[in-house]
Amino acid sequence: MVDERRLRRILTPRQLQVLRLLAQGATNNAIAAELGISSNSVVNHLSAVYSALDIPEDCNTRVMATLDYLTATGQLAGVASAK
């Protein structure tokens, strides 16, 4: 699993912004609009994020990246116990 320090070490500030918005459920087009970049740039940033996080291509990369981000930032704490 990834912790927040590792995220900050292996991802660029822009990749972290893209990942944060992805974790909030934003689409690529919404991320692009929010950050003032093209949707192709979003795709490139996400590809770099997936690679940096060692997320296999045969799984849902968006879900895995979101889970890594939420875990690293402590936003999943208590979710399992809330059931």
Protein Blocks (a to p, Z undefined) as FASTA:
>chain_A
ZZfklmmmmpcfklmmmmmmmmnopafklmmmmnopafklmmmmmmmmmmmnopafkbcf
klmmmmmmmmmnopmgoklmmZZ
